């Protein structure tokens, strides 16, 4: 009989999906910014998938927002950035085609030559790109990396999909917050520019005892007298 007074932990040590989702929401509320939150997502993902050493996350660009990206470490950064540079690779294919992409052996895979060359250069063995879906629509993808060829087995792939399901809602919310922040910045810039444009030339800012100022000679194109 269980006398611990609480529910038993899963035999493989994984937490309940609701716990992960709640932890991500708490992280989002406490993060200093969206990018910092996404870094925490990648670190949690790398920890949740047993044989993954590194992780990156790509949040899809929309008509109203820029693409967002973060990684758990420099290794994942090197692997993700080459895909952005050539606009191709397993992560971007995952997003565009809406399917999970497993690269069992990066060195011998011929689908994305630039990605494979970078993998050989930094010692990457295998990768897995998994969609982040909200109500069936992709909002981004997780990119998990192992330094071993065929390093991500079926159990790791199942854990990656489970984590992606748990994290998708919080990542989508973070993307919306980033979009809202960008719109507010654009509005503030527009209002500042408008206030400068709307100030009448030759008038001082209204205030106590305000009066019209006389334009300087340089402002009215005064000609100099020849010597």
Backbone as a ProteinNet text record, in pm:
[ID]
protein_1_A
[PRIMARY]
XXXXXXXXXXXXXXXXXXXXXXXXXXXXXXXXXXXXXXXXXXXXXXXXXXXXXXXXXXXXXXXXXXXXXXXXXXXXXXXXXXXXXXXXXXXXXXXXXXXXXXXXXXXXXXXXXXXXXXXXXXXXXXXXXXXXXXXXXXXXXXXXXXXXXXXXXXXXXXXXXXXXXXXXXXXXXXXXXXXXXXXXXXXXXXXXXXXXXXXXXXXXXXXXXXXXXXXXXXXXXXXXXXX
[TERTIARY]
84.3	0	87.7	47.7	122.9	90.2	192.4	171.9	241.4	278.8	354.1	266.8	132.7	42	29.9	95.1	86.7	87.8	74.7	72.7	212.5	222.8	352.6	407.8	540.6	605	606.9	605.9	615.2	741.4	738.8	854.8	979	966.3	1084.9	1130.8	1066.6	1109.9	1055	974.5	918.5	805.5	791.3	684	556.4	446.5	318.2	319.6	251.6	249.4	194.3	99.1	42.6	147.1	237.1	343.2	439.5	474.6	565	500	374.2	304	295.5	268.6	260.9	396.9	501.8	636.1	672.5	635.1	663.7	587.1	463.2	385.5	448.1	495.2	561.3	690.2	766.4	888.9	859.6	752.8	716.8	682.5	608.1	570.3	691.3	790.4	906.2	1024.3	1019.1	1133	1147.6	1271	1291.2	1254.6	1234.3	1196.1	1162.1	1104.2	1062.2	1181.3	1291.3	1408.3	1463.2	1465	1513.6	1424.1	1294.5	1202.1	1228.5	1250.7	1274.6	1403.4	1503.3	1625.9	1593.6	1509.3	1470.3	1394.3	1311.9	1240.1	1338.7	1442.2	1539.9	1615.5	1646.1	1718.7	1631.7	1505.4	1413.5	1395.3	1386.8	1368.1	1489	1609.1	1729.9	1736.6	1686.9	1684.7	1577.9	1467.9	1357.3	1385.2	1466.6	1499.3	1636.5	1637.6	1753.5	1883.7	1881.7	2007.3	2034.4	1958	1983.7	2076.8	2184.8	2277.3	2241.4	2175.6	2147.8	2012.9	1961.6	1831.1	1822	1751.8	1716.9	1566.3	1512.9	1370.7	1357.9	1274.2	1245.2	1096.4	1060.9	921.1	891.2	791.2	763.2	728.2	779.7	747.1	602.3	532.6	398.1	395.1	277.9	265.2	279.9	265.9	272.3	394.6	475.5	586.7	707.5	824.4	948.2	969.1	1060.5	1095.3	1174.1	1146.6	1218.7	1296.8	1411.8	1492.2	1573.7	1602.4	1686.3	1748	1858.2	1925.5	1972.4	1997.8	2043.3	2192.4	2269.1	2414.6	2471.8	2603	2670	2663.5	2666.2	2659	2529.3	2417.5	2289.1	2281.7	2342.3	2343.9	2412.6	2527.1	2600.2	2517	2444.4	2365	2239.7	2180.7	2060.1	2093	2202.7	2228.6	2263	2323.5	2355.2	2227.3	2122.9	1995.3	1931.6	1938.9	1884.2	1963.3	2095.8	2181.2	2149.3	2123.1	2095.8	1947	1865.3	1719.8	1677.2	1745.6	1711.3	1772.3	1712.6	1761.6	1645.6	1673.6	1566.2	1464.4	1509.4	1415.9	1317.6	1370.2	1284	1196.1	1248.1	1166.2	1052	1081.2	979.3	866.7	902.4	802.1	722.6	792	725.8	638.2	683.3	609.5	518.8	532.8	447	471.5	597.8	628.8	755.7	761.7	881.3	995.2	1115.7	1231.5	1340.7	1378.5	1487.7	1606.1	1721.4	1845.9	1929.4	1932.2	1999.8	2150.9	2206.4	2351.7	2379	2408.6	2426.1	2538.7	2645.3	2761.5	2728.1	2641.5	2612.8	2481.2	2402.9	2274.9	2297.6	2235	2259.1	2150.1	2049.2	1936.9	1971.5	2054.2	2088.4	2240.3	2312.5	2459.7	2523.5	2472.5	2531.3	2514.6	2398.7	2372	2466.1	2484.8	2572.1	2717	2762.7	2900.6	2922.1	2826.4	2838.3	2837.9	2752.5	2748.3	2880	2942.8	3073.4	3175.5	3168.8	3265.2	3255.7	3135.8	3118.6	3098	3094	3080.9	2939.2	2843.6	2704.6	2682	2610.7	2587.7	2449	2345.9	2208.1	2122.6	2005.8	1915.7	1771.2	1684.6	1540.7	1469.1	1384.4	1304.2	1157.6	1092.8	955.5	870.4	752.6	662.9	606.8	587.5	509.4	373.8	270.1	137.2	39.9	-42	-152	-277.9	-371.3	-496	-467.8	-367.5	-334.9	-251.6	-223.2	-144.2	-2.5	99.7	237.5	273.3	333.4	382.7	535.2	596.6	741.9	787.5	916.6	973	1085.2	1097.4	1211.2	1314.4	1441.1	1550.1	1644.3	1643.2	1722.8	1843.9	1959.1	2083.7	2154.3	2212.6	2298.8	2434	2539.4	2672.7	2700.5	2607.8	2624.3	2537.5	2590.1	2508	2406.3	2282.6	2172.2	2160.1	2182	2184.7	2049.6	1943.8	1811	1718.4	1690.9	1612.8	1463.2	1382.6	1236.7	1183.8	1242.1	1198.9	1228	1345	1379.5	1284.6	1249.7	1157.1	1018.9	976	845.8	848.4	958.3	969.4	973.5	1041.3	1048.7	909.6	831.3	694.8	608	626.1	548.9	582.6	712.5	752	700.8	707.3	658.1	509.8	432.7	289.6	268	351.9	337.2	381.6	481.1	540.5	474.8	401	351.2	266.8	178.4	90.5	166.9	266.1	344.8	430.9	485.3	566	479	357	265.7	231.3	209.9	180.3	299.9	420	540.7	552.7	519.1	525.2	426.7	308.4	209.3	256.5	320.5	373	483	568.1	673.9	613.8	507.9	441.1	378.7	315.3	254.2	359.9	472.2	580.7	635.8	649.4	700.5	604.3	473.8	374.4	377.1	393	398.3	521	634	755.5	737.1	672.9	648.6	553.8	452.4	357.8	426.6	510.6	582.7	674.5	742.5	830	749.8	633.2	549.4	497.6	455.9	404.7	513.6	634.4	745.8	778.5	781.4	809.6	701.5	574.6	463.6	470.3	508.6	513.8	622.7	731.8	838.4	792.7	727.1	679.7	575.4	488.4	378	419.7	544.2	587.3	605.7	533.2	544.1	684.1	735.1	866.6	860.9	958.6	963.2	879.1	825.5	745.8	808.9	815.8	866.4	756	794.4	695.7	601.3	468.2	373.2	400.4	390.3	409.9	384.1	410.5	388.2	470.1	402.2	468.9	524.3	462.6	515.8	496.6	588.5	581.5	650.9	619.1	681	825.8	913.1	1053	1086.1	1180.5	1220.1	1314.4	1282.6	1371	1509.3	1611.2	1747.8	1769.5	1876.1	1905.8	1933	1997.4	2027.3	1901.3	1793.6	1669.1	1596.2	1619	1547	1636.8	1750.9	1839.3	1902.2	1945.4	2006.8	2136.8	2157.4	2278.4	2387.2	2509.4	2620.8	2659.8	2712.3	2753.4	2893.2	2912.5	3048.8	3146.8	3267.6	3372.6	3466.5
-120	0	124.7	223.3	348.4	434.8	466.1	547.7	682.4	718.8	844.3	967.1	946.9	1061	1138.2	1094.9	1164.6	1063.8	1112.1	1022.4	973.4	853.2	795.7	860.6	878.3	934.6	830.7	871.8	777.6	694.7	564.8	478.6	526.1	603.1	650.2	786.8	839.4	965.6	1089.1	1074.6	1191.1	1251.3	1382.6	1450.7	1449.9	1467.8	1479	1601	1587.7	1695.4	1824.8	1815.7	1937	2009.1	1933.5	1995.9	2072.7	2013.9	2080.4	2206.5	2196.3	2312.6	2424.4	2388.8	2489.9	2552.2	2470.3	2523.8	2622.6	2591.7	2681.4	2812.5	2805.9	2928.1	3016.1	2952.9	3028.4	3091.8	3015.7	3068.9	3187.9	3178.4	3286.9	3413.4	3398.3	3514.2	3578.7	3497.6	3550.4	3587	3553.5	3578.2	3726.9	3776.5	3918.5	3953.5	3853.2	3877	3746.7	3757.4	3637.9	3550.9	3612.2	3533.9	3455.7	3517.7	3448	3328.9	3345.5	3234.1	3119.9	3152	3048.1	2971.6	3038.4	2968.8	2865.1	2901.3	2806.3	2688	2712.5	2603.9	2504.4	2554.5	2464.2	2383.5	2444.3	2371.9	2263.6	2295	2194.7	2080	2112.1	2008.6	1915.7	1973.6	1891.4	1800.8	1849.4	1766.9	1659.6	1686.8	1591.1	1474	1496.7	1391.5	1335.7	1214.3	1158.9	1166.5	1131.7	1122.2	1244.7	1348.9	1475	1560.9	1609.3	1696.4	1844.4	1881.8	2022.4	2036.6	2160.2	2185.4	2329.3	2346.6	2479.8	2486.2	2606.4	2624.2	2735.3	2712.9	2811.6	2841.5	2968.8	3010.8	3073.7	3021.3	3056.2	3203.5	3261.5	3398.6	3404.9	3513.4	3535.7	3669	3703.6	3831.3	3949.9	3925	4033.1	4025.9	3921.1	3906	3843.9	3871.4	3815.4	3674.9	3601.5	3470.7	3485.3	3399.7	3398.2	3268.2	3272.9	3152.6	3162.2	3045.3	3037.8	2899.1	2887	2758.7	2738.5	2612.5	2578.9	2603.8	2604.2	2620.5	2655.1	2676.2	2716.1	2607	2482.7	2370.5	2376.4	2393.2	2403.3	2530.6	2637.2	2761.8	2741.1	2673.8	2649.2	2565.7	2467.7	2380.4	2450.3	2536.9	2607.2	2720.5	2794.3	2914.5	2883.3	2767.1	2734.3	2711	2662.1	2642.9	2776.4	2871.9	3004.7	3072.6	3050.2	3116.7	3072.3	2942.9	2892.4	2872.9	2905.7	2893.8	2751.2	2654.3	2514.5	2427.7	2313.1	2221.4	2147.9	2053	1972.7	2052.2	2155.8	2237.1	2310.3	2377.7	2454.1	2361.5	2244.5	2145.7	2099.1	2077.8	2038.3	2140.4	2267.9	2374.3	2386.3	2378	2400.1	2282.5	2163	2044	1988.5	2038.1	1992.8	1849.9	1809.4	1671.1	1663.1	1562.5	1536.4	1493.7	1543.2	1508.8	1449.9	1326.1	1259.1	1245.6	1293.7	1272.5	1177.2	1050.7	948.1	965.1	1002	1016.5	1142.2	1250.1	1379.4	1374.7	1303.6	1299.5	1237.3	1136.3	1065.8	1107	1191.6	1234	1334.1	1309.7	1395.3	1495.3	1507.7	1596.1	1743.2	1776.1	1916.5	1927.5	1944.4	1942.2	2042.4	2165.5	2266.2	2225.4	2172.1	2124.9	2010	1916.3	1801.6	1845.4	1939.2	1987	2054.1	2135.2	2200.1	2094.3	1992.6	1887.7	1815	1784.3	1718.8	1810.7	1940.4	2035.7	2049.1	2042.5	2064.1	1933.6	1820.6	1692.5	1651	1689.7	1648	1513.2	1423.9	1291.4	1272.3	1321.9	1303.2	1418.6	1434.9	1543.3	1500.5	1569.1	1544.2	1677.3	1705.6	1828.6	1790.8	1849.6	1814.8	1940.6	1932.4	2047.9	2085.1	2214.9	2268.7	2307.3	2236.4	2255.1	2310	2407	2459.1	2451.6	2369.1	2345.9	2304.8	2221.3	2167.2	2255.9	2378.3	2471.6	2482.3	2477	2486.2	2628.4	2639.6	2768.9	2772.1	2655.1	2648.3	2503.8	2485.7	2351.3	2344	2227.2	2196.1	2120.7	2155.5	2089.2	2028.1	1896.2	1825.7	1762.1	1769.2	1721.9	1624.2	1521.2	1427.3	1425.8	1403.4	1394.5	1255.8	1164	1028.4	1004.3	937	892.5	791.4	801.9	718.7	730.6	852.7	874.9	899.8	915.2	944.3	828.1	744.3	623.7	651.9	547.7	564.6	626.4	589.7	646.9	796.7	836.9	979.3	1055.6	995.4	1059.7	1076.5	976.2	985.6	1095.1	1105.4	1209.4	1347.6	1358.3	1487.6	1532.4	1441.2	1475.8	1511.6	1439.8	1469.6	1608.5	1639.8	1771.5	1880.5	1857.2	1956.3	1983.8	1879.6	1897.7	1981.2	1958.3	2029.5	2175.2	2200.6	2334.5	2425	2369.4	2447	2566.6	2547.6	2656.9	2774	2745.9	2853.3	2923	2848.3	2909.2	2999.2	2953.5	3035.4	3164.6	3156.3	3276.2	3370.2	3315.2	3398.1	3469.7	3401	3463.5	3579.2	3562.8	3671.2	3790.1	3763.4	3871.7	3947.1	3872.9	3937.7	4025.3	3976.1	4053.6	4180.4	4167.5	4283.6	4385.6	4337.4	4427.5	4501.9	4431.2	4494.3	4601.4	4573.5	4672.2	4795.5	4774.8	4888.4	4974.8	4909.7	4984.7	5065.9	5005.2	5076.8	5194.7	5174.3	5281.8	5395.4	5360.9	5464.1	5543.4	5473.4	5541.4	5634.1	5583.6	5664	5788.7	5773.8	5888.6	5990.4	5941.9	6032.9	6111.3	6040.9	6107.5	6209.1	6173.6	6264.7	6389.8	6373.6	6490.6	6586.9	6534.5	6621	6693.4	6619.1	6678.2	6786.1	6761.7	6854.3	6981.8	6992	7114.7	7224.1	7340.6	7447.4	7505.8	7527.4	7588.6	7734.1	7775	7914	7942.2	7839	7858.6	7778.1	7839.3	7767.1	7678.6	7575.5	7482.9	7558.1	7541	7615.4	7595.2	7703.1	7698.5	7835.8	7854.2	7985.9	8092.7	8194.9	8306.7	8272	8170.3	8129.8	8240.6	8246.1	8347.4	8297.3	8362.2	8326.1	8371.1	8284.1	8319.6	8363.4	8451.4	8502	8402.3	8359.7	8265.6	8324.8	8242.5	8290.5	8316.4	8391.5	8422.8	8296.5	8197.2	8073.1	8000.2	8015.5	7945.6	8004.5	8134.5	8196.7	8215.8	8152.9	8154.6	8289.8	8362.5	8493.6	8482.5	8574.3	8573.2	8651.5	8609.2	8683.2	8797.9	8904.6	9022	9000.1	9012.2	8991.3	9090.7	9044.9	9134.5	9175.4
0	0	0	-77.3	-85.2	34.7	112.6	233.1	221.3	96.8	78.6	88	75.1	85.2	-43.3	-153.9	-281.7	-393.8	-515.6	-629.6	-660.1	-709.3	-741.9	-867	-871	-988.9	-1099.3	-1223	-1333.2	-1319.8	-1359.6	-1341.1	-1413.6	-1522.6	-1594.6	-1547.4	-1440	-1381.6	-1448.8	-1553.6	-1621.2	-1540.1	-1550.1	-1479.1	-1560.6	-1490.6	-1557.5	-1650	-1765.6	-1863.3	-1808	-1715.3	-1655.5	-1572	-1506.9	-1428.6	-1518.1	-1632.2	-1725.7	-1781.4	-1821.8	-1876.4	-1772.7	-1646.9	-1541	-1516	-1515.7	-1496	-1606.2	-1729.6	-1840.3	-1828.2	-1781.7	-1762.1	-1654.9	-1546.9	-1440	-1491.6	-1571	-1630	-1720.7	-1799	-1890.3	-1812.2	-1703.1	-1622.1	-1555.4	-1519.5	-1447.7	-1534.6	-1663.7	-1751.9	-1782.6	-1794	-1826.9	-1970.2	-2054.2	-2192.5	-2261.3	-2379	-2452.6	-2489.1	-2533.9	-2572.9	-2454.6	-2335.2	-2216	-2182.5	-2200.6	-2177.4	-2275	-2402	-2501.6	-2472.4	-2419.7	-2378.8	-2271.8	-2175	-2070.3	-2129.8	-2231.3	-2297.8	-2357.2	-2423.7	-2486	-2381.1	-2268.9	-2164	-2101.8	-2081.6	-2028.9	-2127.8	-2255.5	-2357.7	-2363	-2359.6	-2361.9	-2239.4	-2126.2	-2006.1	-2008.9	-2081.5	-2085.4	-2179	-2281.2	-2377.7	-2340.4	-2292	-2221.9	-2299.8	-2428.1	-2502.1	-2589.8	-2570.6	-2641.3	-2557.3	-2618.5	-2544.7	-2557.2	-2667.1	-2693.7	-2762.1	-2757.6	-2819.1	-2867.5	-2977.4	-3025.7	-3046.6	-3044.8	-3075.2	-3178.1	-3277.4	-3380.5	-3376.6	-3362.6	-3362.3	-3497.7	-3562	-3701.3	-3719.9	-3827.9	-3866.1	-3913.7	-3879.4	-3929.9	-4004.5	-4058.1	-4129.2	-4034.9	-3903.3	-3805.1	-3715.2	-3725.6	-3633	-3701.6	-3646.7	-3698.1	-3642.1	-3704.1	-3653	-3523	-3426.6	-3300	-3290.3	-3223.3	-3207.6	-3079.4	-3021.8	-2902.5	-2896.9	-2824.7	-2811	-2667.3	-2635.4	-2500.4	-2482.2	-2592.4	-2583.5	-2720.5	-2724.4	-2847	-2953.6	-2912	-3006.3	-3086.8	-3019.3	-3088.5	-3172.7	-3124.8	-3201.9	-3335.5	-3335.3	-3459.3	-3556.6	-3505.1	-3591.1	-3644.5	-3563.9	-3608.5	-3705.9	-3677.5	-3755.6	-3901.3	-3927.4	-4066.4	-4146.8	-4081.2	-4150.5	-4185	-4092.1	-4120.2	-4231.7	-4232.8	-4330.3	-4473.2	-4491.8	-4627.5	-4652.7	-4551.4	-4561.6	-4596.5	-4535.1	-4560.1	-4450.9	-4428.3	-4325.7	-4261.2	-4172.4	-4113.8	-4033.1	-3962.4	-3883.7	-3974.4	-4077	-4166.9	-4250.5	-4285.6	-4356.1	-4266.7	-4140.6	-4043.6	-4038.6	-4033.1	-4026.6	-4156.8	-4268.6	-4397.1	-4439.9	-4408.1	-4450.3	-4342	-4218.9	-4109.7	-4068.8	-4064.5	-4029.8	-3946.8	-3860.4	-3781.7	-3874.4	-3845.8	-3928.4	-3839.2	-3866.4	-3796.2	-3890.6	-3846.1	-3920.6	-3836.7	-3874.7	-3796	-3794.8	-3910.2	-3922.4	-4004.2	-3935.8	-4002.6	-4104.5	-4074.1	-4163.1	-4298.4	-4301	-4425.8	-4490.7	-4424.1	-4479.1	-4592.7	-4707.5	-4823.2	-4853.5	-4767.7	-4797.9	-4783.5	-4687.4	-4660.2	-4646	-4756.5	-4753.5	-4657.6	-4653.6	-4564.3	-4418.7	-4385.2	-4249.6	-4214.5	-4307.6	-4282.1	-4263.8	-4347.9	-4334.4	-4199.7	-4156.4	-4025.1	-3914.5	-3928.9	-3828	-3813.4	-3925.8	-3922.1	-3854.3	-3883.9	-3830.2	-3678.8	-3624.4	-3480	-3403.2	-3472.9	-3404.3	-3372.4	-3455.8	-3435.3	-3500.5	-3431.2	-3485.1	-3543.5	-3472.4	-3517.7	-3466.6	-3530.5	-3490.3	-3507.8	-3435.8	-3443.9	-3437.1	-3535.8	-3537.6	-3522.4	-3421.6	-3385.3	-3383.8	-3442.6	-3448.9	-3312.2	-3293.4	-3181.5	-3239.4	-3199.4	-3257.1	-3153.5	-3196.1	-3114.3	-3198.4	-3154.5	-3228.2	-3372.7	-3389.4	-3520	-3609.2	-3565.5	-3646	-3589.7	-3674.6	-3625.1	-3582.7	-3464.8	-3418	-3415.4	-3423.8	-3419.9	-3421	-3391	-3388.8	-3286.7	-3224.7	-3138.8	-3221.3	-3202.2	-3273.3	-3169.9	-3159.4	-3059.5	-3126.4	-3057.5	-3114.9	-3021.5	-3084.5	-3013.9	-3082.8	-3008.6	-3068.1	-3124.9	-3108.1	-3157.8	-3280	-3380	-3491.1	-3437.9	-3485.4	-3436.2	-3284	-3237.4	-3093	-3029.4	-3109.7	-3055.6	-3090.9	-2991.8	-3018	-3013	-3024.5	-3028.4	-2898.4	-2786.1	-2658.4	-2653.9	-2704	-2708.4	-2800.7	-2912.7	-3005.6	-2942.4	-2866.9	-2799.2	-2693.1	-2619.1	-2515.8	-2580	-2692.9	-2761.9	-2804.8	-2859.9	-2903	-2782.8	-2673.6	-2553.7	-2500.1	-2493.5	-2444.9	-2537.8	-2668.9	-2764.9	-2742.4	-2716.6	-2689.2	-2563.5	-2462.7	-2336.1	-2346.3	-2431.9	-2439.2	-2542.3	-2636.7	-2750.3	-2707.1	-2610.7	-2568.7	-2511	-2425.2	-2365	-2469.5	-2564.7	-2670.2	-2758.6	-2789.9	-2870.2	-2797.4	-2666.9	-2588.2	-2587.8	-2575.2	-2578.8	-2712.7	-2821.4	-2953.7	-2964.1	-2906.5	-2908.3	-2826.1	-2713.5	-2630.2	-2704.3	-2776.9	-2854.3	-2963.8	-3027.8	-3132.2	-3074	-2958.4	-2894.8	-2854.6	-2801.9	-2762.8	-2884.4	-2997.3	-3118.1	-3168.3	-3162.9	-3207.2	-3117.9	-2987.7	-2895.4	-2922.7	-2953.7	-2985.6	-3113.2	-3214.1	-3339	-3316.1	-3232.9	-3204	-3130.7	-3034.4	-2959.6	-3051.8	-3143.4	-3239	-3330.3	-3376.2	-3464.5	-3393.5	-3268.6	-3193.2	-3165.6	-3136.5	-3113.2	-3239.4	-3353.2	-3480.7	-3513.4	-3487.7	-3517.3	-3430.7	-3303.8	-3216.1	-3260.5	-3316.5	-3366.5	-3493.3	-3583.1	-3708.6	-3682.9	-3583.5	-3557.9	-3486.9	-3437.2	-3370.5	-3476	-3464.2	-3565.2	-3570	-3691.4	-3707	-3664.2	-3583.2	-3539	-3416.6	-3352.3	-3230.5	-3118.3	-3002.4	-2885.2	-2830.6	-2752	-2694.2	-2601.4	-2614	-2530.6	-2382.7	-2308.7	-2165.2	-2109.1	-1982.4	-1924	-1995.4	-2042.8	-2108.6	-2245.6	-2311.8	-2443.2	-2544	-2642.9	-2746.4	-2871.5	-2982.1	-3108.4	-3108.3	-3160.1	-3168.1	-3309.6	-3321.5	-3452.7	-3519	-3642.5	-3711	-3730.8	-3724.8	-3745	-3894.1	-3924.6	-4064	-4144	-4078.2	-4150.2	-4189.8	-4111.8	-4140	-4259.8	-4291.7	-4402.7	-4523.9	-4520	-4637.2	-4664.4	-4556	-4574	-4651.7	-4743.6	-4824	-4754.2	-4771	-4712.9	-4805.8	-4750.6	-4828.9	-4880	-5012.3	-5068.2	-5010.9	-4988.3	-4936.5	-5048
[MASK]
+++++++++++++++++++++++++++++++++++++++++++++++++++++++++++++++++++++++++++++++++++++++++++++++++++++++++++++++++++++++++++++++++++++++++++++++++++++++++++++++++++++++++++++++++++++++++++++++++++++++++++++++++++++++++++++++++++

